[in-house]
């Protein structure tokens, strides 16, 4: 079954609607860098300080990538990615000239964007000119004033968007990929598309409790998932057949983005996609575990150890021995948790946050288990890489 990237990417091109969303206006498709250059040349001045230009360009990029990532307009039935209306999006003027220094700036950073630390989605970095209009976001003239006082671009951005932001660099560039897997998803199917359906249904059900929770979230389209889909379809006036075709899929996307406020500055935020799954925890501790649950923990530790020198490398052998315990203790020390070498709920979340931060920007670690360990995993096990195994893992743990 086809799947789409979990982490954000920079599209090779973007389709712009030259007017408000519902207006009878032309759609134009341009390369993403050319789009950013056009907007920046329409929104700010080439005579501004470089720090202000850089801050504004990053905000423009992030906002546009948020629209692409959330499928904001396709999920509403529109055949475009963004509009030229400043009431909704960013100013784009077809055919306008581009300022040379702005063009150079965009060429150097168009694969960078802003996100909140610990979240995946590009920040919906709203902005306004700060004189005739104000908003909860960056003030364009305010950014220039700060730059004139010597502030750098990250200081400017944090002053408007908060200290809990970071800049992602070198995001992958690829053609627009829509999340719908290309064919209806139904009873008996399994894989990432099913996992996404289950994740979206469970989060939406918090706001629409008539939708039954899907348990477990395992990437397998069973009867529980089918019943949740049918109830969702009934609530939102879709054909209640329990099959997730494109209409049901994009209604799920629309609601999921809405309940998380992913397209807003004040957002609940989405962590690495599968980590958004409501996890089931147990307070039962069974010493002596070995097997696949331990192997998953070791894989995450092995990735983290490549980027954090204080976390010792471990063998991914499925045996929770002294080396694994020491690596777990190192993670606990970093997270300010009790250093008992036990992988409970808080330790699992701390470890996964470290892993997700790496996997977000290093595509080789995105939901990947090393090739040599894949033969031991069933397909459904591979999709559950990011789920807490249900009980703490301790020195000597076994499968029993």
KOLBA-712932 format. One record per residue (C-alpha): chain; x, y, z. Coordinates in Angstrom, 3 decimals, always signed. Layout:
R; votor; x; y; z
R; A; X; Y; Z
...
This chain:
R; votor; x; y; z
R; A; +0.000; +0.000; +0.000
R; A; +1.533; +3.387; -0.931
R; A; +2.527; +5.599; +1.960
R; A; +3.592; +9.222; +2.326
R; A; +6.347; +10.829; +4.376
R; A; +5.575; +11.415; +8.026
R; A; +8.065; +14.227; +8.380
R; A; +7.663; +17.553; +6.568
R; A; +9.355; +18.165; +3.248
R; A; +9.860; +21.053; +0.866
R; A; +7.713; +20.674; -2.256
R; A; +9.370; +21.136; -5.631
R; A; +6.385; +23.276; -6.633
R; A; +3.300; +24.780; -5.030
R; A; -0.079; +25.701; -6.531
R; A; -1.348; +29.172; -5.617
R; A; -4.972; +30.311; -5.948
R; A; -4.958; +33.981; -7.008
R; A; -7.722; +35.091; -4.685
R; A; -9.671; +34.042; -1.584
R; A; -10.421; +30.315; -1.312
R; A; -13.919; +30.369; -2.814
R; A; -13.253; +32.981; -5.493
R; A; -13.376; +32.217; -9.199
R; A; -9.691; +32.887; -9.736
R; A; -6.745; +31.391; -11.569
R; A; -4.523; +28.706; -10.049
R; A; -0.827; +29.001; -10.869
R; A; +1.887; +26.449; -10.122
R; A; +5.399; +27.741; -9.468
R; A; +8.554; +26.296; -7.959
R; A; +8.613; +26.580; -4.178
R; A; +11.689; +28.871; -4.080
R; A; +10.081; +31.158; -6.675
R; A; +6.915; +31.272; -4.572
R; A; +8.865; +32.305; -1.467
R; A; +10.818; +34.923; -3.433
R; A; +7.571; +36.381; -4.786
R; A; +5.910; +36.562; -1.370
R; A; +8.992; +38.021; +0.303
R; A; +9.383; +40.627; -2.450
R; A; +5.687; +41.491; -2.015
R; A; +5.742; +41.622; +1.778
R; A; +9.053; +43.189; +2.837
R; A; +11.700; +45.615; +1.593
R; A; +15.106; +44.744; +0.097
R; A; +16.696; +47.651; +1.991
R; A; +15.981; +46.018; +5.355
R; A; +18.673; +44.528; +7.555
R; A; +19.703; +40.990; +6.550
R; A; +18.615; +39.601; +9.935
R; A; +15.110; +40.990; +9.408
R; A; +14.949; +39.647; +5.848
R; A; +16.099; +36.221; +7.013
R; A; +13.547; +36.135; +9.858
R; A; +10.713; +37.121; +7.524
R; A; +11.740; +34.616; +4.849
R; A; +11.807; +31.811; +7.432
R; A; +8.317; +32.818; +8.591
R; A; +7.069; +32.823; +4.983
R; A; +8.582; +29.388; +4.314
R; A; +7.212; +27.881; +7.528
R; A; +3.697; +29.164; +6.963
R; A; +3.605; +27.810; +3.409
R; A; +5.024; +24.437; +4.475
R; A; +2.402; +24.238; +7.217
R; A; -0.303; +24.653; +4.579
R; A; +1.277; +21.847; +2.539
R; A; +1.899; +19.581; +5.534
R; A; -1.638; +19.904; +6.926
R; A; -3.212; +19.577; +3.452
R; A; -5.201; +22.591; +4.551
R; A; -6.934; +23.303; +1.247
R; A; -7.010; +19.822; -0.377
R; A; -8.784; +18.491; +2.737
R; A; -11.453; +21.143; +2.094
R; A; -11.877; +20.031; -1.499
R; A; -9.791; +22.743; -3.187
R; A; -7.327; +21.936; -6.000
R; A; -4.553; +24.190; -4.677
R; A; -2.129; +24.408; -1.742
R; A; -2.337; +28.073; -0.721
R; A; -4.007; +31.344; -1.723
R; A; -2.680; +34.804; -2.513
R; A; -5.186; +36.413; -0.154
R; A; -3.561; +38.019; +2.904
R; A; -6.831; +37.510; +4.775
R; A; -6.048; +33.786; +4.693
R; A; -2.454; +33.293; +3.636
R; A; +0.376; +35.354; +2.105
R; A; +0.615; +37.976; -0.628
R; A; +1.597; +36.567; -4.013
R; A; +1.572; +38.712; -7.157
R; A; +1.751; +36.827; -10.431
R; A; +4.558; +38.093; -12.666
R; A; +6.072; +40.544; -10.221
R; A; +9.804; +41.326; -10.228
R; A; +12.022; +39.808; -7.546
R; A; +14.612; +41.703; -5.505
R; A; +18.105; +40.268; -5.977
R; A; +19.166; +40.152; -2.318
R; A; +15.871; +38.523; -1.353
R; A; +16.355; +35.972; -4.134
R; A; +19.815; +35.142; -2.819
R; A; +18.528; +34.797; +0.737
R; A; +15.749; +32.430; -0.346
R; A; +18.164; +30.317; -2.394
R; A; +20.323; +29.844; +0.699
R; A; +17.573; +28.869; +3.189
R; A; +14.482; +27.619; +1.328
R; A; +14.966; +24.115; +2.803
R; A; +14.818; +25.521; +6.354
R; A; +11.750; +26.158; +8.477
R; A; +10.589; +26.927; +12.002
R; A; +8.988; +24.390; +14.330
R; A; +8.265; +24.153; +18.025
R; A; +10.739; +21.993; +19.913
R; A; +9.337; +18.481; +20.253
R; A; +6.780; +18.911; +17.465
R; A; +6.926; +17.843; +13.832
R; A; +4.786; +20.275; +11.862
R; A; +6.256; +23.484; +10.413
R; A; +5.085; +26.407; +12.517
R; A; +2.057; +28.254; +11.157
R; A; +4.211; +31.371; +11.384
R; A; +1.657; +34.117; +10.911
R; A; +2.844; +37.680; +10.493
R; A; +1.576; +41.185; +9.768
R; A; +3.146; +44.524; +8.999
R; A; +2.879; +45.705; +12.597
R; A; +1.721; +49.205; +11.685
R; A; -1.643; +49.204; +9.923
R; A; -2.370; +45.664; +11.115
R; A; -1.279; +43.667; +14.150
R; A; -1.588; +39.972; +14.882
R; A; -0.436; +37.132; +17.119
R; A; +2.748; +36.616; +15.186
R; A; +5.715; +38.408; +13.727
R; A; +5.586; +42.159; +13.178
R; A; +7.411; +42.876; +9.936
R; A; +8.368; +46.441; +10.832
R; A; +9.049; +45.319; +14.388
R; A; +11.513; +42.743; +13.069
R; A; +13.324; +45.464; +11.148
R; A; +13.513; +47.642; +14.256
R; A; +15.007; +44.757; +16.227
R; A; +17.534; +44.046; +13.477
R; A; +18.574; +47.689; +13.460
R; A; +19.316; +47.283; +17.183
R; A; +21.583; +44.337; +16.431
R; A; +19.250; +41.364; +16.965
R; A; +19.923; +38.269; +14.865
R; A; +17.182; +36.363; +13.050
R; A; +16.625; +33.660; +15.690
R; A; +16.357; +36.295; +18.431
R; A; +13.779; +38.128; +16.329
R; A; +11.777; +34.976; +15.681
R; A; +11.828; +33.879; +19.337
R; A; +10.665; +37.307; +20.457
R; A; +7.477; +36.832; +18.433
R; A; +6.938; +33.064; +18.405
R; A; +8.396; +32.118; +21.789
R; A; +11.616; +30.607; +23.076
R; A; +10.462; +27.052; +22.338
R; A; +11.166; +27.202; +18.603
R; A; +14.031; +25.816; +16.559
R; A; +15.146; +25.984; +12.951
R; A; +15.163; +22.786; +10.897
R; A; +17.691; +22.881; +8.067
R; A; +18.176; +20.818; +4.917
R; A; +14.642; +19.446; +4.768
R; A; +14.212; +17.005; +1.860
R; A; +12.851; +18.360; -1.431
R; A; +10.301; +16.284; -3.340
R; A; +7.134; +16.538; -5.368
R; A; +3.839; +17.196; -3.596
R; A; +2.656; +13.987; -1.948
R; A; -0.911; +13.773; -0.766
R; A; -1.609; +11.576; +2.223
R; A; -4.457; +9.545; +0.731
R; A; -2.881; +6.156; -0.072
R; A; -4.373; +6.018; -3.560
R; A; -6.971; +3.304; -2.975
R; A; -9.742; +2.763; -0.402
R; A; -8.634; +1.296; +2.921
R; A; -10.957; -1.339; +4.361
R; A; -11.440; -4.327; +6.659
R; A; -8.433; -6.643; +6.507
R; A; -5.919; -4.049; +5.322
R; A; -2.830; -3.284; +7.366
R; A; +0.076; -0.897; +7.302
R; A; +0.895; +2.774; +7.796
R; A; -2.328; +4.065; +6.207
R; A; -4.371; +2.046; +8.723
R; A; -2.170; +3.302; +11.555
R; A; -2.875; +6.879; +10.486
R; A; -6.612; +6.224; +10.304
R; A; -6.605; +4.741; +13.803
R; A; -4.523; +7.615; +15.172
R; A; -6.783; +10.256; +13.642
R; A; -9.961; +8.515; +14.801
R; A; -8.727; +8.244; +18.390
R; A; -7.737; +11.893; +18.588
R; A; -10.958; +13.090; +16.947
R; A; -12.982; +10.903; +19.319
R; A; -11.871; +13.077; +22.253
R; A; -13.955; +15.880; +20.781
R; A; -16.616; +13.545; +19.341
R; A; -16.994; +10.850; +22.042
R; A; -19.668; +8.979; +20.087
R; A; -16.825; +7.633; +17.957
R; A; -15.526; +4.514; +19.707
R; A; -11.828; +4.360; +20.526
R; A; -9.757; +1.974; +18.424
R; A; -7.836; -0.377; +20.706
R; A; -5.191; -1.430; +20.075
R; A; -3.682; +0.990; +17.575
R; A; -1.806; -1.658; +15.631
R; A; -2.051; -0.800; +11.940
R; A; -4.530; -3.640; +11.345
R; A; -7.984; -2.710; +9.985
R; A; -10.132; -4.942; +12.152
R; A; -13.784; -4.798; +13.164
R; A; -13.111; -2.201; +15.866
R; A; -11.574; +0.149; +13.316
R; A; -14.429; -0.498; +10.916
R; A; -17.046; +0.364; +13.548
R; A; -15.199; +3.578; +14.442
R; A; -15.068; +4.522; +10.754
R; A; -18.798; +3.844; +10.328
R; A; -19.667; +6.040; +13.330
R; A; -17.381; +8.798; +12.002
R; A; -19.088; +8.577; +8.610
R; A; -22.551; +8.745; +10.194
R; A; -21.659; +11.822; +12.249
R; A; -20.241; +13.684; +9.264
R; A; -22.887; +12.675; +6.695
R; A; -20.675; +10.344; +4.669
R; A; -21.720; +6.976; +3.254
R; A; -21.502; +4.706; +6.345
R; A; -19.835; +1.755; +4.642
R; A; -16.805; +1.452; +6.940
R; A; -14.463; +1.956; +3.977
R; A; -12.017; +4.857; +4.002
R; A; -12.121; +6.262; +0.491
R; A; -10.791; +9.698; -0.425
R; A; -13.845; +11.567; +0.925
R; A; -13.647; +9.880; +4.334
R; A; -9.843; +10.144; +4.387
R; A; -9.794; +13.894; +3.801
R; A; -12.628; +14.481; +6.232
R; A; -10.473; +12.690; +8.816
R; A; -7.508; +14.889; +7.870
R; A; -9.678; +18.024; +8.059
R; A; -10.984; +17.140; +11.530
R; A; -7.600; +15.949; +12.816
R; A; -5.864; +19.157; +11.763
R; A; -8.735; +21.116; +13.296
R; A; -8.822; +19.448; +16.711
R; A; -5.026; +19.743; +17.036
R; A; -5.023; +23.327; +15.667
R; A; -2.048; +22.301; +13.551
R; A; -2.623; +25.257; +11.220
R; A; -2.585; +27.768; +14.087
R; A; +0.177; +29.436; +16.073
R; A; -1.355; +28.151; +19.300
R; A; -1.414; +24.457; +18.493
R; A; -1.644; +21.271; +20.483
R; A; +1.114; +20.166; +18.144
R; A; +1.904; +16.839; +16.581
R; A; +4.865; +14.840; +17.739
R; A; +6.529; +12.332; +15.442
R; A; +3.422; +10.954; +13.758
R; A; +2.991; +7.565; +15.376
R; A; +3.870; +9.067; +18.755
R; A; +0.537; +10.907; +18.572
R; A; -1.135; +7.535; +19.230
R; A; -2.806; +7.410; +22.658
R; A; -0.540; +4.962; +24.492
R; A; -1.586; +2.283; +26.938
R; A; +0.620; +2.012; +30.029
R; A; +0.862; -0.670; +32.706
R; A; +2.395; -0.555; +36.165
R; A; +3.277; -4.246; +35.994
R; A; +7.031; -4.909; +36.052
R; A; +8.291; -8.353; +34.998
R; A; +12.085; -8.804; +35.363
R; A; +13.847; -11.050; +32.867
R; A; +12.310; -9.917; +29.557
R; A; +14.020; -10.609; +26.251
R; A; +12.722; -10.442; +22.718
R; A; +11.235; -7.915; +20.337
R; A; +10.135; -5.345; +22.939
R; A; +13.699; -5.135; +24.233
R; A; +15.027; -5.019; +20.669
R; A; +12.894; -1.941; +19.886
R; A; +14.213; -0.161; +22.994
R; A; +17.756; -1.072; +21.981
R; A; +17.225; +0.202; +18.454
R; A; +16.071; +3.588; +19.745
R; A; +19.040; +3.682; +22.125
R; A; +21.443; +2.795; +19.308
R; A; +20.169; +5.699; +17.188
R; A; +20.305; +8.144; +20.097
R; A; +23.837; +7.027; +21.006
R; A; +25.078; +8.100; +17.564
R; A; +24.112; +11.693; +18.333
R; A; +24.577; +11.896; +22.131
R; A; +28.052; +10.864; +23.266
R; A; +26.955; +10.338; +26.874
R; A; +24.619; +7.495; +25.800
R; A; +26.740; +4.353; +25.303
R; A; +26.043; +2.254; +22.198
R; A; +24.175; -1.012; +22.681
R; A; +23.826; -4.198; +20.686
R; A; +20.340; -4.759; +19.310
R; A; +20.118; -8.362; +20.459
R; A; +16.845; -8.454; +22.376
R; A; +18.561; -9.166; +25.695
R; A; +18.129; -6.519; +28.390
R; A; +21.601; -6.782; +29.898
R; A; +23.978; -4.427; +31.743
R; A; +24.911; -2.420; +28.612
R; A; +21.267; -1.672; +27.828
R; A; +20.674; -0.723; +31.457
R; A; +23.587; +1.736; +31.407
R; A; +22.302; +3.340; +28.216
R; A; +18.838; +3.684; +29.747
R; A; +20.356; +5.285; +32.865
R; A; +22.166; +7.792; +30.633
R; A; +18.857; +8.756; +28.998
R; A; +17.196; +9.074; +32.395
R; A; +20.033; +11.306; +33.589
R; A; +19.584; +13.557; +30.548
R; A; +15.835; +13.749; +31.184
R; A; +16.156; +14.400; +34.930
R; A; +14.386; +11.147; +35.786
R; A; +15.189; +8.625; +38.543
R; A; +18.213; +6.664; +37.322
R; A; +16.961; +3.143; +37.980
R; A; +17.622; +1.619; +34.562
R; A; +13.932; +0.724; +34.171
R; A; +12.044; +1.711; +31.010
R; A; +8.722; +2.878; +32.363
R; A; +6.321; +5.428; +30.889
R; A; +8.385; +8.544; +31.559
R; A; +11.631; +6.960; +30.429
R; A; +9.998; +5.642; +27.253
R; A; +8.667; +9.097; +26.428
R; A; +12.044; +10.723; +27.115
R; A; +13.844; +8.171; +24.932
R; A; +11.345; +8.491; +22.136
R; A; +11.500; +12.300; +22.191
R; A; +15.249; +12.064; +21.672
R; A; +14.798; +9.557; +18.857
R; A; +11.988; +11.556; +17.197
R; A; +14.059; +14.723; +17.180
R; A; +16.720; +12.839; +15.221
R; A; +14.291; +10.981; +12.956
R; A; +12.420; +14.173; +12.037
R; A; +15.398; +15.566; +10.177
R; A; +17.433; +12.432; +9.398
R; A; +15.237; +10.488; +6.990
R; A; +17.313; +7.315; +7.290
R; A; +15.969; +6.939; +10.850
R; A; +12.320; +7.612; +10.040
R; A; +10.367; +4.625; +11.390
R; A; +13.206; +2.340; +10.290
R; A; +14.442; -0.827; +11.922
R; A; +17.913; -1.887; +10.718
R; A; +17.763; -4.336; +7.825
R; A; +19.395; -7.152; +9.795
R; A; +16.580; -7.086; +12.371
R; A; +13.608; -6.875; +10.022
R; A; +13.296; -10.646; +9.425
R; A; +12.400; -11.130; +13.083
R; A; +9.525; -8.622; +12.873
R; A; +6.054; -9.158; +11.475
R; A; +4.595; -6.257; +9.464
R; A; +2.294; -5.248; +12.307
R; A; +5.260; -5.264; +14.724
R; A; +7.183; -2.894; +12.460
R; A; +4.336; -0.394; +12.480
R; A; +4.230; -0.484; +16.282
R; A; +7.823; +0.660; +16.683
R; A; +6.729; +3.832; +18.428
R; A; +4.255; +2.293; +20.863
R; A; +5.124; +1.765; +24.507
R; A; +5.256; -2.027; +24.945
R; A; +2.713; -1.976; +27.798
R; A; +5.009; -2.593; +30.780
R; A; +8.393; -1.381; +31.995
R; A; +11.418; -3.325; +30.759
R; A; +14.060; -4.108; +33.397
R; A; +17.387; -5.930; +33.625
R; A; +16.788; -9.572; +32.712
R; A; +13.256; -9.065; +31.315
R; A; +11.760; -11.797; +29.085
R; A; +8.745; -12.135; +26.796
R; A; +6.796; -14.108; +29.409
